[in-house]
Amino acid sequence: MSDGTKIEWTDATWNPIVGCSVVSPGCTNCYAMRLAGTRMKSHPSRVGLTRDSKAGPVWTGEVRFMKPWLIQPLRWSKPRMIFVCAHADLFHEAVPDKWIDRVFAVMALAPHHTFQVLTKRPERMRDYLAGYSCDGARRLNIAAAAGRLIEGGDWAGDTVAKAEWPLPNVWLGTSVEDQRRADERIPLLLDTPAAVRWISAEPLLGPIDLTKIDGGSLDPEARGIAVNALTGGRASASPWHLNWVVAGGESGPGARPMHPGWARSLRDQCAAVGVPFLFKQWGEWASVLDRDRDDPDWRAYYPRHERIGNRVLNLAGGCGFHGERVHIMHRIGKKAAGRLLDGVIHDAYPEVRSHG
């Protein structure tokens, strides 16, 4: 875990669980997977969590509960935004409910913090959280877990049992790297009880049109559109819409380029309906030439791969961007590529009421 992080949208990371498995293309260049199989390969917390392959370290599917790290947020007195399970997926199929209960118990006992949960398994998250809205059994399990966290902790269990649900300081989100994953995961997120719902479109590997998303089991007035009809013309306090969209390109070894149009589209979709938008990064690649703008007569010749020293110019139309506006993408590194989208830093967050 880290009290302080380079992740642009949070203040700290908290890893009570480590380990995962690959489920979709967005996992291919996972930073946590690469770290667990390289620099931290011999660390007791990571031993055996990855296997070597020709493409590099790959998760084995084993997950591990890190009990010594569980109550760390309770020791942080200054309010923070905390990314939960940055090196795992809290709702991984191998994570037992009792582990998740303990994580939620800590989050319930630390209302001064904001906890940001992100999963590629929103169906499991929805099913787990559904316990709040039926007979309340899940809430009682979490309260019991809270009572066992601290010696003489009856007060903790009582505090959680009386807490407001869904927890106002817990933001539940899902990762969506392309339209297919958005179609599959966002409706499940929308069907999950949560104070704040958000998506992370990072790494953004394809265009995403949120207006095409089915609203899941929402009421008929709000069905069919995942941002426009998520708000449904109603006040932003409505519980049935996305509250936040984060987008960004991929970084690190093997990073795939992000077409500028994909990020601009999400920005514009959010602006149209007043959903906060945060642009995290371009990643390793940046556009060095917009052919429609910079070479409107199409006179120049740009080979698909033109090597310049140890760098490569990349014709966007030749890297999975067929049919889109052509950009010449240059791998210049994350720091040089930066966070400016059309000259603007987009750093919007959900407006939530204060708590704790």
N, C-alpha and C positions, 0 to 999 in steps of 0.2 A: 504494500500500500504506500501511498505517498501523500503527505500533507503539503501540497504544492505540486503542480503538474503543468506540463506544457500543452495539455489539451485545452483548446481555446474556449470551450463552452462550460468549463467546470473549474473548481478551485482545488479539489483533492480527489484522489482515488482510494477506494476501500475494497480489499479483496478477501472477504471471508471464505470465498470458494475460488479455487483455481482449476483449470483444465476444461477442455471442451471437445468438440468434433466439428468437422467441416459439413455444412449443410447447403451452401449455395455459392455462386461465383464470388460474392463479396468476401468470402472467407479465404480466398486463395492466397492473398499476401498479408494475412493477419499478423499484426505486429506482436501480439501476445504469444501467438504460436511460434513465430520465429525466435522470439526472445527465450521462450521456454526450451527451445531446442538448440540454442547456441550459448549465449553468454550466461544463462542461468541453468544450463543443462545439468550441472552437478549440484545445484542448490537443493537442499532437502525438500523444499516446497514444490519443486518441479521435476525431480527425478522420475522418469518413466511416463511423463505426461505426453511426450512426443516420440515419434519414430523417425528415423532418417529415410529420405527418399531422394530420387534424382532431382526433384524440384525443391528439396530442402526439407526442414522439419515439418511433420504433419501430426496433428493431434491424434492420440490413440483412442479418445473417447472416455478415458478415465477422468474422474473429477475428485477433488480433494477438499475436505473441510478444514479450514485454518482457524482452529479454535483460539489460538493466542491473539489473533487479529480481530476477533469478533466484536469486542466492546470498545475498540479504538475510538469510534466517533463519540462515545460517552465521555471520553477524556478531553475532547476538544471543546473548549468553552466558547471560543469565538465562532459565530455562525459561519457556515461554509456551504457551498454547493458541492455535493459529493457524488461522484460517479461510482455506482455500485457494481462490483464484480467486473472491473475493467479487463481482467484476465480470465474471464469465464462467462458463462451465461447462467444467470440465476435460475432460469426455467429450463435448463437442459434436462433431457429425459432421464439422465442418471442421477440427478440431484433429488434426494428424498424430500418430501414435504416438511419433515421435521427440521431440516436445515433451513429451508425457506422461512419456516415459522420463526426461527431464531433471528434471522436477518430482519424480518419485519418487526420483531420485538424490539430490536435495537433502534430501528427507525422510529418506532412509536415512542420510545423513551427519550428521543433526541429531537423534540419539535423545533428547536432553534436552528437545526440544519435543514437543508433541502436536499433530498436524495433523488438522484437521477438514475432510473433503472432503464436498461436498454436490452432488448432480447430479439433474437431471430426466431423465437418459438412462441409467438403470441397466443397460440391456441392453448398451450399449457398455462400461460399467464392468466388468460381469461378463465379457464376452468378452476385454477387455484383461487382467484379473487372472487369467483362466483359464490364462494362460501359465505361471503359477507351479506349477500342479498337474499340467501335462502334462510337457513335456520340459525345462522350465526356461528356455526361450529368452528369455522376457520378462525374467527376472531377469538373464540375461547381457547383454541389451541395456541394461538400467538400469545394470549395473556398468560397461559400456563408456562410457555417457554420463557416469557419475560420474568416470571416469578423464580425461575431456576437459574437465571443469569447471574444474579448477585446474591451473596449470602445474606440471609434474613430479608429476602426480596419480596415479601408479600405485598409491599406497597407498589412494587413494579407491576406485578400481575393485576392489581386493582386499577392502577393507572391506565394500563392498556385496555382492560375490560371496559373502562369508561371513556376511552378516547373516541374522537369523532372518526367515522369511517365513511368512505375511504379516507385514509390519512391525508390531510391537507398538505403535508410537507413531502409527499412522495409523488414524483412525476414518473409515469409509466410510458415507455416508448418502444418502438420497434424499428429495426433497420430495414431499409428498402433500397436496393441498389439499382433496380430497373423496374419497368412497368409490370413484369410478371410478378416480382416479389411484392410490389405495391398492391397489386390486385389480390394477392393471396393473404397478405398480412394485415393491411390497414383495416379491413372490415372486422377482423378479430380484435384488433386494438379498440376499435370504436364500440365493441360489445363488452368491453372490460370496465368494471367500476373503477374510476380514477378521478382524482382532483384535477390532474393535468395530464393530457395525452399529447405525445409528440412523436415525430419521426426523425430518424437520422438517415438522410440520403447520402451516405458516405461508406465506401467509395461509390460515387455516382458513375455507373457503368452504362447507362442508357437513359433516354428521355423518360420522364414520368409526367403523365397528365392526370392530376388528382381529380379532375372533373369526371373521369371515367370510372372512378372507384365506387363499387357498390357499398352503400352505407350499412351493410350487415343487417342486424335485427333492430335497427332504429325505427322510430315511429314513422308512418308513411310520409309525413311532411318533410322529414329530413333524409329520406332514402335517396340513394342514387348518386350523389356527388360528394366527394370526400373533403372538399374545402368549401366550395360555394354553398352546397346544401348542408354541409356540416354546421355552418353557422345558420343556414336556413332562413336568413333574414331576421333572426332573433338576436337578442343581446348576447354579447361575448361571454356572459356568465353561464350560458347554456352548457350543461354537462356533456352534450353529445356532439362534440366537434374536436378537430385538432386544435391544440393550443399553441403549437410551436413546430417549426420546420427548420432543421439543420441540414445543410448540404455542403459537400466538399469533394475534391478529387483525391486520388490515391497517392500515397507517398511511400518511400522505401524502395528496396530492390525489387525489380520487376513491376513497378507501378505502371498502371495503364492510364493513358491520357483521357481526360474528360472534355467532351465537346463544350465550348463556351455557351452554346445555345441551350444545353440542358440546364445549366445553373441559372441562366437568365429566365428561362421559362418558369422554374420554381419560384424565383424571386417575384416575377410578375403575377403568378397565380396567387401568391400570398398577399401581395400588395392590393390586389383587386378586392379581397374580402377582409383585409385587416388582420391576417394571421401573422404573428411575429416570425421573422426570417433571420437566420444567422448563417452567413457564409463562412465556413471554417477555413478553407484553404483551396488553392488550385492543385496542390500536390506537387509532384515532380515536374509536371509539364505546364507550359504556358503557350498561348497563341502568339506567334511572331508575325503572322500575316493572315489577314482576313481577305481571301481572294476576291470576293465580291466587292469589298470596299477598296482594297489596296491595288488590285489588278483587275478592274472591271472589264477590260477588253480581253482578258484571258490570253495575254501575249507571252507571258513568262512560262518557262517549262520547269516543273518541279517534280523530280523523280520521287517515287514512293519513299525511298530511303536514301538520303544524301548524307554521307558521313563527312563531318567537319571535325578533324581531330578526333577526340574521344566522345564527341556529341553527335546526335543524329537529328536531322530535320525529318519530321514525320508528316506526311500528307494525310490530313484527317480523313479524307475520303477513302484512304487505303487502310484504315485501321478500325474498321467497324462503324464508320460514320457514313456509310454509303447513303446517298439520297439527301444528305444534309448540306447546309452551307459549308463550303470548303475552308478549312483553317489549316495553316501550316503550324504544327505543334513542335516546340523545341524543348528538349529535356534540360532544364536549367537548375533543378533542385528546389526543394520546398521553400527554403528561406528566400531565394531570389524570386520565385513565382509569387509568393506573398498571399494576401487575402483580399486585395482590392478587386471588386467586381464592377467593371466600367468606372473605375476611379473612386469607388465608394466602399467603405467598410460597413458591412451589414452585421450588426451585433444586437439584434432585438431579442428580448426574452419575454416570456409570458408575464402578464400582470397578475399576481396572486396576492390574496390578502395576507397580512402578516399573521404569524402564529408564534406560539411559545413566548 
